[in-house]
Amino acid sequence: MSGPLSASVATLCDEIAGRIGPEAGGQLRQISDRLAEPLRVAIAGRLKAGKSTLVNALIGRRVAPTAVGECTRVVTRFRYGPADRIDVVLRDGERRSLPLDDDGMIPQRLGVPAARVAYLDVTLTSEKLRDLTVVDTPGLASADTMVSARAEEAVGVSTAPFDADIDADSASEVAASEAVVYVFTQAVRADDVRALDAFRDASARLASSPINALGVFGKADTLVGGAGDPWPVAGPLAEQQAALLARTVSDVVPVIGLLAETAEAGRLTAADVAALRELAALPADGLRLMLASVDLFRSRPAPVTAERRERLLTLLDLYGIGFALAQLAADPRLSTGELVRRLTDASGFPRLRATLDQAFRWRADAIKAGWALGRLERMAGHTRHEGDREILRDAVEGLLRDPAYHRLRLLDAAQRVATGAVPLPAGWEAELTRLATSDDPRWILRLPSAGADELAAAAMAAANRWRVYAVAGAGPAQSRVAQVAHRGFHLLAQRVRA
């Protein structure tokens, strides 16, 4: 599961755990164990933004409740396991097991007050969780609450708009994620931006930035009324939001969360499609009237029962129903599987999945290694025993001398530039970001058809440009970033030649 960078850090932790005190040694073993786990991604956003619906789509099962209840006020971690299981982890460390309810979902009642719960630990047999652990969060950036003193202390940011009822243990579980997907509705509000700025894993290297944060506009179908097509509006709006949040997220992806959940979780049955097929056979004028509003869809005369129509609304809403009816009108013999595939495409979810792969999964090794090194550096500065501090400092410094770990210096530099802490000209910033976030020399150097010799020459030319910039025309902060980029391109040239 671990890549080469995180595997090296894990080996280092195992090697020195026995040479230091039991308290620090135990922390090192925890870091090592964590590095063997999949990348952990927190799904954050304001109340009722559609976080749990998106979680269900990512998991491929409808497990996370979308209606407000006890279980939606605590952090829930979804990870792969050999059997479906819910553990309620209390703040004192006790675990209490719960079964899934009759619908296969987390029960609304947890059996203990939510204030006593640190988080829910849910293991599922979903293959989609083998390489990604998903953390569903309650009420980040809720409209009218701010962070409690305990959550503030845990996250370390005094203006983070966490829901006031989130305790320190829950806030720590959120902050322990290596990456974040922030879900918002049509307008990006000031507290959305503050929540993104406040997101921190425990690493000093990777704060919330375009390196490890992605924005999702989760209810794109609400942009237009009835069954109208939202995508001509959703695309440009997402681009505007991405520009507004350019210093905080790598991209903003519009998604119709309900369609994605229904399609990915396999909720649309053959009986549902049969009902849609009956509706699709109605005269076009009658259908248009039915799809003008939810009330009309429920109340107009139709050959499908009111109960079945209500179910279709909960699965697809008006846009999804209208889309499905159009597909079935064009091809009445369309199979259930093919209709589900088309609904998936119409939801925008494939783009989100591809963006997650590009933004997080393929750079997971460096993100996790950066997280672990940040933990080690923090331990080296705060561990009580002086001998332990020296061992930890020496270990970190020795690891960072390895050329392979220059990637972490690049990520750190790119993060500081991306958040505006160190301003660079746009072209230089884009080149540094490509170097820090990709292993593909052709993409980094924008030479898609180049051979090894041309790539090596281009990498050396880039290294020389950054060296000149470091010594002429750059301020002290820019110079430090430029020196990191210079060495990065020099190492890239060596790798291409090899």
WOZILIN-V657162 format. One record per residue. RES is the residue in one letter. PHI is phi in whole degrees, 0 to 359 (999 if undefined). PSI is psi in whole degrees, -180 to 180 (none if undefined). OMEGA is omega in whole degrees, 0 to 359 (999 if undefined). Layout:
RES PHI PSI OMEGA
RES PHI PSI OMEGA
//
This chain:
M 999 -36 183
S 279 148 172
G 273 180 186
P 296 -38 182
L 292 -50 181
S 292 -31 177
A 296 -37 178
S 294 -40 178
V 295 -41 179
A 298 -42 178
T 299 -43 178
L 300 -45 179
C 301 -44 181
D 295 -37 183
E 291 -39 186
I 263 -7 182
A 300 -35 181
G 278 -7 183
R 261 -3 183
I 235 177 184
G 298 162 185
P 297 -36 181
E 294 -51 179
A 293 -36 178
G 298 -40 177
G 296 -39 177
Q 296 -38 179
L 296 -40 179
R 294 -36 177
Q 296 -42 178
I 297 -44 180
S 299 -44 179
D 297 -40 181
R 297 -36 181
L 294 -22 178
A 278 -10 182
E 275 163 174
P 295 163 174
L 302 136 182
R 255 122 184
V 242 124 177
A 271 133 174
I 260 111 187
A 239 167 179
G 153 173 181
R 288 167 178
L 302 139 177
K 62 27 176
A 277 -11 181
G 101 24 182
K 296 -50 185
S 293 -34 175
T 298 -43 178
L 293 -40 177
V 302 -46 180
N 299 -39 178
A 296 -42 180
L 294 -39 180
I 286 -31 184
G 86 16 177
R 212 148 177
R 271 91 183
V 244 -39 182
A 279 123 179
P 296 140 179
T 260 -13 176
A 270 145 183
V 295 131 178
G 197 -174 180
E 307 -46 188
C 288 -17 179
T 272 -1 179
R 259 8 177
V 232 157 177
V 290 138 179
T 234 124 179
R 258 124 178
F 253 122 179
R 220 165 182
Y 285 143 175
G 204 165 183
P 287 -13 180
A 211 154 176
D 288 130 185
R 202 142 174
I 241 125 172
D 245 123 173
V 274 111 182
V 266 115 182
L 276 164 183
R 295 -22 178
D 270 6 178
G 95 -13 179
E 294 145 177
R 244 136 176
R 233 126 183
S 275 145 176
L 228 147 172
P 275 157 168
L 296 154 180
D 283 -176 185
D 296 -22 178
D 267 7 181
G 77 22 183
M 246 166 173
I 295 130 181
P 294 148 180
Q 294 -34 181
R 261 129 184
L 264 -11 179
G 87 -10 175
V 220 155 178
P 300 140 181
A 302 -30 181
A 296 -22 180
R 271 -7 187
V 266 127 173
A 282 -50 176
Y 193 165 171
L 261 131 178
D 252 105 185
V 249 119 174
T 255 137 182
L 225 156 180
T 275 8 181
S 297 125 179
E 298 -25 182
K 291 -11 179
L 261 4 182
R 295 -35 183
D 238 17 179
L 206 118 173
T 265 130 185
V 252 130 180
V 246 113 179
D 271 128 185
T 248 149 175
P 269 138 162
G 46 30 168
L 299 137 179
A 58 40 174
S 294 155 193
A 295 -28 189
D 226 20 178
T 231 153 178
M 237 174 188
V 296 141 175
S 283 165 182
A 299 -39 182
R 290 -43 179
A 293 -38 178
E 301 -44 180
E 296 -41 183
A 292 -40 183
V 274 -29 176
G 84 18 180
V 229 123 188
S 282 -14 183
T 248 16 181
A 287 123 184
P 276 61 171
F 284 152 174
D 302 138 186
A 297 -19 183
D 270 0 179
I 280 121 181
D 278 176 186
A 297 -38 180
D 296 -41 179
S 293 -43 179
A 298 -37 178
S 295 -37 179
E 296 -39 176
V 295 -47 184
A 293 -19 180
A 281 -6 177
S 288 148 181
E 273 -15 182
A 209 163 183
V 223 139 167
V 249 118 183
Y 257 121 183
V 259 128 177
F 223 170 181
T 263 -152 192
Q 297 -41 184
A 254 134 173
V 275 115 184
R 263 169 182
A 300 -38 182
D 284 -21 170
D 299 -47 181
V 295 -41 179
R 296 -38 180
A 295 -40 177
L 295 -43 178
D 296 -30 184
A 279 -20 182
F 298 126 178
R 219 131 160
D 277 177 186
A 288 -7 182
S 280 137 172
A 283 -13 185
R 276 -37 187
L 236 83 170
A 283 175 179
S 297 122 185
S 199 176 175
P 301 -14 179
I 289 -37 187
N 223 24 180
A 226 141 181
L 226 138 176
G 262 143 177
V 229 126 171
F 269 100 198
G 273 -9 182
K 230 59 185
A 298 -27 182
D 289 -12 179
T 279 -2 182
L 287 -25 180
V 231 161 182
G 275 157 174
G 58 -136 184
A 263 16 181
G 297 154 181
D 283 116 183
P 276 -13 192
W 293 -33 175
P 299 -24 177
V 267 -39 186
A 295 -40 182
G 299 -56 178
P 299 -37 179
L 296 -43 178
A 298 -37 178
E 296 -40 177
Q 295 -42 179
Q 295 -39 178
A 298 -39 178
A 294 -40 179
L 296 -36 184
L 256 21 188
A 301 -28 180
R 277 -3 188
T 236 -35 181
V 233 154 181
S 284 -26 182
D 192 164 170
V 238 123 184
V 247 122 175
P 280 138 182
V 217 145 168
I 263 95 191
G 300 -40 182
L 296 -43 177
L 298 -42 180
A 298 -45 179
E 298 -47 182
T 299 -44 183
A 287 -47 184
E 290 -32 181
A 271 3 177
G 64 39 186
R 273 -19 182
L 278 118 185
T 264 171 176
A 297 -35 178
A 294 -37 177
D 296 -44 180
V 293 -35 177
A 297 -41 178
A 295 -42 177
L 298 -39 180
R 296 -38 177
E 296 -43 180
L 294 -36 182
A 296 -22 181
A 278 -6 180
L 290 158 176
P 303 145 185
A 301 -41 181
D 297 -41 178
G 295 -39 179
L 295 -44 180
R 301 -40 179
L 293 -43 178
M 300 -38 186
L 273 4 181
A 288 -28 178
S 201 163 178
V 297 -42 180
D 299 -43 180
L 293 -37 179
F 296 -36 180
R 286 -35 194
S 257 -22 183
R 293 147 176
P 300 135 180
A 199 158 181
P 283 3 182
V 250 137 184
T 297 157 178
A 298 -37 180
E 296 -43 180
R 292 -38 178
R 295 -39 178
E 297 -39 177
R 297 -42 179
L 299 -38 178
L 296 -41 180
T 291 -26 180
L 273 -38 193
L 233 -22 190
D 56 -177 190
L 293 -41 181
Y 297 -46 181
G 297 -40 178
I 296 -47 179
G 299 -40 178
F 296 -46 181
A 297 -41 180
L 296 -38 178
A 295 -40 179
Q 295 -43 182
L 286 -31 176
A 294 -37 179
A 286 -31 181
D 216 88 183
P 299 -20 181
R 267 10 182
L 303 132 181
S 284 161 177
T 300 -45 181
G 299 -42 180
E 291 -38 178
L 296 -42 178
V 299 -42 178
R 300 -42 180
R 291 -35 176
L 295 -38 176
T 301 -48 179
D 299 -42 181
A 293 -22 181
S 283 -17 185
G 82 1 185
F 293 -37 178
P 304 -38 178
R 295 -40 178
L 297 -45 180
R 300 -44 179
A 295 -39 179
T 293 -39 176
L 299 -43 178
D 300 -44 182
Q 289 -43 188
A 280 -32 188
F 240 -57 194
R 298 -46 185
W 284 -15 174
R 252 15 183
A 301 -38 182
D 301 -48 181
A 291 -39 179
I 298 -46 182
K 293 -41 179
A 296 -40 177
G 297 -41 176
W 301 -47 184
A 293 -42 179
L 295 -36 176
G 298 -41 177
R 298 -43 180
L 296 -42 179
E 295 -38 178
R 294 -41 177
M 299 -42 181
A 297 -27 180
G 269 -17 187
H 237 -11 180
T 298 138 187
R 295 -42 188
H 278 127 183
E 298 -41 179
G 299 -40 177
D 297 -41 180
R 299 -42 180
E 295 -43 179
I 299 -43 181
L 293 -44 179
R 298 -45 180
D 297 -40 181
A 295 -45 180
V 295 -45 180
E 298 -40 178
G 295 -40 180
L 295 -42 183
L 289 -14 174
R 285 -17 176
D 293 126 181
P 305 -31 181
A 299 -29 183
Y 275 2 173
H 297 -24 177
R 304 -35 180
L 289 -36 175
R 296 -38 177
L 296 -45 178
L 299 -41 179
D 296 -45 179
A 296 -43 180
A 296 -37 178
Q 296 -43 181
R 293 -36 177
V 289 -43 183
A 297 -34 181
T 275 -1 178
G 87 1 179
A 296 -35 176
V 235 105 182
P 286 138 174
L 226 154 171
P 303 148 189
A 306 -45 181
G 297 -40 178
W 293 -41 180
E 298 -45 181
A 297 -40 180
E 294 -42 178
L 296 -42 180
T 297 -43 178
R 299 -43 181
L 295 -38 185
A 282 -26 191
T 245 10 180
S 219 152 173
D 257 1 185
D 266 106 184
P 298 -31 180
R 293 -39 178
W 287 -41 180
I 300 -44 185
L 267 -2 180
R 58 45 177
L 231 77 190
P 296 -22 184
S 244 11 187
A 283 151 173
G 271 -179 186
A 298 -43 183
D 296 -44 180
E 295 -39 179
L 295 -43 180
A 297 -42 179
A 295 -41 179
A 294 -38 178
A 295 -40 178
M 293 -37 177
A 297 -41 177
A 295 -42 178
A 301 -42 180
N 293 -39 178
R 300 -45 181
W 292 -34 178
R 295 -44 179
V 296 -42 179
Y 297 -35 182
A 294 -32 185
V 255 -10 182
A 216 115 174
G 98 -2 181
A 245 145 172
G 284 177 183
P 302 -45 181
A 293 -44 178
Q 296 -36 180
S 296 -41 179
R 296 -43 177
V 297 -43 182
A 297 -36 178
Q 295 -38 177
V 296 -44 179
A 295 -40 178
H 303 -49 180
R 293 -36 179
G 299 -45 179
F 289 -33 176
H 297 -44 177
L 294 -36 178
L 297 -42 178
A 299 -43 179
Q 297 -40 181
R 293 -41 179
V 297 -43 180
R 296 -37 183
A 289 none 999
//
